[in-house]
Amino acid sequence: MRKFIVTGLLLCLVCGGFAFGADEGAAKSPVELLEEKMQNNINIVWTCIAAFMVFFMQAGFAMVEAGFTRAKNAVNILMKNLMDFSMGTIAFFVVGFSLMFGASKGFIGWDGFGVGDLAKAGDDWSWTFLIFQTVFAGTAATIVSGAMAGRTKFKAYLTYSIFICAFIYPIFGSWAWGSLFHGGGWLESMGFCDFAGSTIVHSIGGWLALAGAMVLGPRIGKYGQDGKPKAILGHNVTLAALGVFILWFGWFGFNPGSTTVGDGEIGRVAVTTNLAAAAGAIIAMIVSWIIGKKPDGSMSLNGALAGLVGITAGCYTVTPIGAIAIGAIAGGLVVLSVYFVDGILKIDDPVGAVSVHGVCGAFGTLACGLFNAEGVIAGSGESTGLFYGGGFGQLGTQFAGVLACFAWAFGLGMVLFLAIKATVGLRVTEEEELKGLDITEHGMEAYSGFQIFNM
């Protein structure tokens, strides 16, 4: 009898909960609360997995940069990729996070240090959001490493990595992504579209890399007496290829992970991301084949990265066909840009970071104004892309964002690198550069006994 009474009471409570939840403005039913909690936990798990995949991209960057540069600088490359993420993590946690996502909607979204901001939020999602944004900040910082490889003082690199993660990246990020947490920014209020960071992450890194390479100057022997560039071949294309595949894998966390929601949209964003990468690799191979009479391996690898960078802004808002078009254009663009930066501007960029991340990041952001097809994807509503009847409004907004990014990152980058050059020094000596930074900066070799010194 007692069991029947208890069962009856439980049924009354559950039914009462449903009835109470059905009233307008009333509390949610137990089932609705359970579904909400499950979805929240799924979102947290998916976003954490995506963050861990983006973190693994540090290994990809390290392999690409090490492979495309000389053996005598491999340890230096690995140390820079290790330390820019390590020091950048602390800088972003202590300062950068609040600058990027603080409650203020002004020029700088400052709301105290990161720890306090998270403590006020008081939920599990806040910590998940922090780790996800931290790995993005680390990506922006590590892009600079490749363009300045082979001739930069290690202490100078540590200095500017801190400034990038604590100040330069977070401020621009607050303009476009601030409302994702507590803040807000003028670019997002205009309707600026950059879903996963073609401009916010990649162009920031690319334009900083451009400033750094310009202040630093070319490697010894890069340009002859006639001013023509000479190829300084990387020591291990196998490592570079491994790095590209790691980065391609990590991008499935970078772009689909930016949904921060565990639902079916993940698969659609993964498809657009993958199609763009494949198209970029194919077109880069074809263009390099036409120009150099051979299908160039390094250009093809950079073509895949160019397609990935290009689709990052519009991965959520373009169709699969649009993704192929964006990736194909980026793949051709990166080859032409590498030749232009190297031969016309005479800026030494050993890994093509300026072209891959700066130029193709800017193109990918502008491409949202051409290929955005929100109405087509959703089956209703209006598309903002010019090619889908959206007019020039979105394209103008994208152009404003790209210009703001270049002015901010390149301008501050020049100031930062010139200041470092005048204080702690930016470039190693000629003797140190010729011996290699592994020996002179770190006192060790990547390949023990491999190097023979004649000086």
N, C-alpha and C positions, 0 to 999 in steps of 0.2 A: 504494500500500500504506500509505504514511504517513497519507493522508487517512482510510482506514478505521480505523486505530488511534486517531487523534485523535477521530473520531466515536464510536467504541466507548467510549473513556474518558469523553467528555461524557455519553453515555447512562447509563453506570454511575453517574456523579456525580448526575445528575438523579434516576434511579431510587432511588439510595441516599438522596437527600434526601427523596423521597416516603416511603420506608420508614422513615427516621429520624423524620420528622415524624409518622408514623402511630402511633409508640409513645407511650404515655401519659406526659405530662410531658416529652416530647422537644422539640427545636427545631422551629419551623414549617418547612414545605416552601417551596422557592423560589416556588412559585405562590401559596401563602398569604401569604408576605411581600410579594410584588408586589401582590396584591389589597389587603392592609392599607395599603401605602404609597399606592396609588391612591386608596383611600377617604379616607385622611388628607388627601391633597392636594385632593380634591374638597371635603371639609369646610372646609379653609382657604380655598379660592377662594370658596365660597358664603358663608361667614361674613364675609369681606372685602367682597364685593359688598353684602351686607346692611348692613354697617357704613357703607359709602359712601352707601347709600340713606338711612340714618338721619341721616348728616351733612347730606345735602341737605334734610332737614326743617328745618334752621336757616333756610334760605331761605324755607320755607313759613311758619314762625313770624314771620319778619321781615315778610313780605307781609301776613299776617293782621293783625298788630298795627299796621303802618303804615296799612293800609287802613281799619281800624276806629277810628283816631284822627285828629286834625286835621293838616292839611298842615304847620303850623308846627312840628310835632314829628317829622317823618318821618326826618330825618337822625339825630336822637337815638335813635329806635327801631332804625335800622339799625346804629348804633354799638354799642348795647347788645347786640344779637344777635351782632355780630362779636366783641365783647370778652368776653362771658360765656363763649363757647365757647373763645376763645383763652386767656384766663386760667384758665378751668376745666380746660382740657387740661393745663396745666402743674401746677396744684394737684392734680389727680387723679393725675397721673403721679408726682409727688414724694411725696405723702402719702396721698391718698385710696385709691389702689389697694391698698396694703398694709393700710390700716385695714379695707377691705371684704373682702379675700381672703387675709389673713395666716393663718399656721398656728394661731394661738391660737383656741380655741373659747370663750373667755370673752366678757365684755361688749364688749370691743374687740379685734378680730382684728389686733393689731399684730405685724408680723414684719419690721421694718426698712423702709427706703424701697423704692419700687416698682422701681427699677433692680435692686437686689440680689435682690428676690424673683424677678424674671424671669430674672436671670442664673443663679440656682440651678436653675430649671426646665430651661434649656438645650435647648429645642426650638422649632421654628417655631410650634407652636400657641400658645405663651405670648404671642408678639407679636401674633398674630391676636386672641387673647382680650383683650389690653390695648386695642387700637383699638376693638373692639366695645363694651367696657364704657365706654370714654372717651366715645363719642358718646351713650351712654345718660345718663351724668352731665351732659353738656352740655344734653341735653333737659330734665332736671329743673331745671337752673338757669335756662334761658331762659323757662320757663313763668311765672316770677315777673314778668318784664318787663312783660307786657301789663296786669296788674292795677294796676301802679304807674305807668302811662304818663302823660306830660304834666305831671308835677309833682315828679319825683325828681331830686336832684342826681346828676350822672354819676359823681362820685368815690364817692358812697355806693353806687351800683349796683355799681361795680367791687369795692368792699369786700365786700358780702354775696355776690357771685357766687363769690369765692374761698372763703369760709367754707362755702357750700353744697357745692361740689365737693370740698373738702378734708376736710370733717368731717361735716356734717349728713346728706347723702345716703349717703356710704360706710358710716357706722355703722349706719344702719337697713338698708342693703343687706346688710351682713354678717350681720344677724339672719336674713334670709330667703334669701339667695343665696350665703352664704359657701362652701358646699361645692362650688360650681362650679369652684373652683380649689384653694386649700390650706386654706381655713377651714371654718367651720361656725357655725350660729347657732341660737338657742333657738326661733325661730319655725319654721324648717324642720324642726327635730326634732319639733315638734308636728304636722307634716303640713300646714303652711300652704301654700295653693295660689295662686301668682301667677306664671304662666308667663312673661309678658313685661313685667310691671310696671304694672298698673293702679294699685296702691298704691305699690309700691317706687319707681316713677319719677313717675307722674302725680299721685297724691295727695300725695306729698312736695312736689312743686312747687305744687300747688293750695293746700295748707294754709299753706305759706310765703307764697304770694301773699295769702291771707286776712290773715295777721298783718301783712304789709307794708302792705296797703291800709288796715287799721284804724289803724295807727300814723301813717300818712301823712295820712289824711283825704281828703275828696272834692275834686275839682277845683272851681275857682271857678265859680260859676253852676250847679252840678249840682243843688243843692236850693234851692227857693224859700223865701220867708218862712213859708209854710205847711208846710214840711218835705217837700213832694211832689217827687219826682225829675223833672228836666227832661232830655229827650233831648239829648245832645251828639253830633250825628251824625258818623260817620267821613267822611273826605274822599274815599275812593275804594273803593267796594264791589267794583269790578273787581279791584283788587289783592288785596283780602281773599279773593275767590273763587279767584283764582290760587293764593294761599297754601293754601287748603283742599285744592285738588286736588293740590298738591305734597305736602302732609302725607299725604293719602290714598295717594298713590304711595309715599311713604317708609315708610308703615306696612306695606307688603309686605316691607320689610326688617326692620322693628321686630318684627313677630310671627312670620312664617315664619323669619326669620333667627335667632330665639331657639332654634330647634331645634339650631343650630350643626352640623347634619349634612346632607350633601347626599344626601337620599333622597326617597322619595315623600311623606313627611309634609309637605314644604314646600307642596305643592299643596293638601292638605286644610286646613292652617292658613290659607292664603291665601283659601280659599273662606269659612271662618267669619268671617274678618276683613272681607272684602268685603260679605258679607250683612248683618253688623251695621251697617256704615257706611251702606249703602243704606236699611236699615230706620230707622235713626236720623234720616236726612235727611227721609224721608217723614213719619214721625210728628211730628217737630218742625214741619214745614210745616203739618200738619193742626191741631196744637194751637195754633200761633200764628195760624192762620186763624180758628179758633173764638174765640180770645180777642180778637184785634185786628181781626177782620172782613176781613183781607187776608192772603194767604200771604207772610209776612215773609221776605225774602231772607237777612238776617243770622242770624235764628233757624234757618233751614233749613241754612245753612252750619255753624253751631255744632252742629246736630243730627247732621250727618255726623261731626264730630269727637267728639261725645259717644258715638255708637255705636262709634267706633274705640277710644276710651278704655275704654269699658265692656267690650268683648270682649277687651282685651289680657290680662287675667288668665286667662280661660278658653278662649282661642282653641285650645288644644291638647286640652282635656278635654271640650268640649261638642260636641254634634251641630250640623249646619247649622240645624235647626229651633230648637234652643236658642240659637244665635247670632242668629237673626232676633228671637227674643223678647227677648234681652238688649239688642240694638241698639234695638228699638222702645221698650222701657221707658226706656232712657237718653235717647233722643230726646225723649220727652215730659217726662222729669225735668229735662232741662237748661233747657227753656223755663220751667217752673214755678220752678226754682231761680234763674234770672236775675231774674225778677220779685220773688222773695222777698228775695234779697240786695240788690237795688236799692231796692225799695219798703218792705220791712219792716225789714230790718237797717240800711238806709241806709248801705251800704258801696259806694263807687264803684269799680266794676271795669269799665273801658272795653271790654274784649274778652270778658268772661265767663269768665275763666280759672279762677276759683274754682269756678264751676258745672260747666264742662266737665271740668276735670282733678281738682279736689278731690272734688266730689259724685259725679260719674259714675265716677271712679276707685274711690271707696269702694263704690258700688253694684256695679260690675263685679266687685270682689273678693268681695263677699257673694254675688253670683250664682253663683260657683263652688260654694258650699254648697247651691245649689238645682238647678243645671243640669248639674253634672259627671256625665258618662255614660261613664266609662272602660270599663266592661264592655260597653256597647253598641258603642263604637268598636272595641274590640279583639275583640269577638265572644265573649269569655269574661271571667271575673273579676267583681269587684264594682264597682258604681258608687258614688261617695261623695255624689252630689247627692241632696237630699231628694226631689225630684220623680222620681227614678229608684230609690227604695227605699233610699237610703243613710242615712236617719235624720238626726238633728240634729247629729251629731258634727262633721262637716266645717263646717257652718254656724257652730257655736260657735267653731271654730278660726279661721275667716275673720273673725268678729266681733272676736276678740281681736287679730288682726293689724291690722284697721282702726282699732281704738281705740289700739293702740300707736303706729301711724303718726301719728294726729292729735295725741296727747299729745306725741310726740317733735318733729314738725315744727312744729306750731303753738306749742308751748311754747318751744322753742329759737328759733323765728322771732321771737316777741315779745321775748325777751331780746336777740337780735341787733339787731333794728331799733330798739329803745329805746336800746341802747348806741350805735348809729351816730348816732341823733338827738341824743344827749347829747354826742357828741364831734365828729365831722366835720360833722354836720348831715345831715338826710335830705331836707328839702324846699327847693325853690328859693323865692325871694322872690315876692311877688304880682306885682311888675313883670315879673320874668323869666318867670313863668308866662303872663302876658297877652301878652307879646311872642313867646313860643314858645321852646322849648329849643334849636331849631336855631341861632338867632341868638345867644342868651345863653350857651349852653353850648359851642357848637361854632364859632360865628362864620361860619356859612354857611347857605344855604337849600337845601332839596331841589329846589325849583322856582324857578330864578333869576328875579328880577323879579316874582314872583307876589304877594308880600306888600306891603301898603301900611301904613305905621305912622303913627298919629295922635298919638304920644306920644314 
